[in-house]
C-alpha cells in the first residue's frame, strides 16, 4: 500500500509541476483526499487493486490478440515490487539476433485510459520497435 500512496503523491507533484497544466484547487483536494482514503481505508484499495488487475489482464489479452506477426513474441510478467508488471517484446530477426523491449504497465496509465486505448498504445509501441529494427537491419 505504501507504494500506491507514494505513486499518488508523485502524480500530484508531477501535476503541480507541469507548466502546461493549470491546476485547480479542487483537483489537488480530490487527489489528497484519495491519498487519505488509502491510509484510512485499506479495504477500498484492495477493491481498486483487483479492478486494476482485471483491466491489466484485459490489456494483455488485447495486445496478444492484436499481435499477429510470427516474428514477434510477447510475454507478460508481473514483475517484482520495484519493477512492476510489464510486457516483454522479443523480435526474432534471426537465430542470433533477437532484440527485446520491455513495456511497463503502470497503474496510473490504467486509471487514465481504457483497456482498449492502452492496448492500442502498446501495440503502436511494438510496431515502432519492429520498424526501428527493420530499418537498421535492412539498411
Secondary structure, DSSP 8 states (H G I E B T S, - for coil): -HHHHHHHHHHHHHHHH-TTS---HHHHHHHHHHHHHHHH-HHHHHHHHHHHHHHHHHHHHHHHHH---TTEEEEEE---TTT-SEEEEEEESSSS-EEEEEEE--HHHHHHS-HHHHHHHHHHHHHHHHHHHHHHHH-
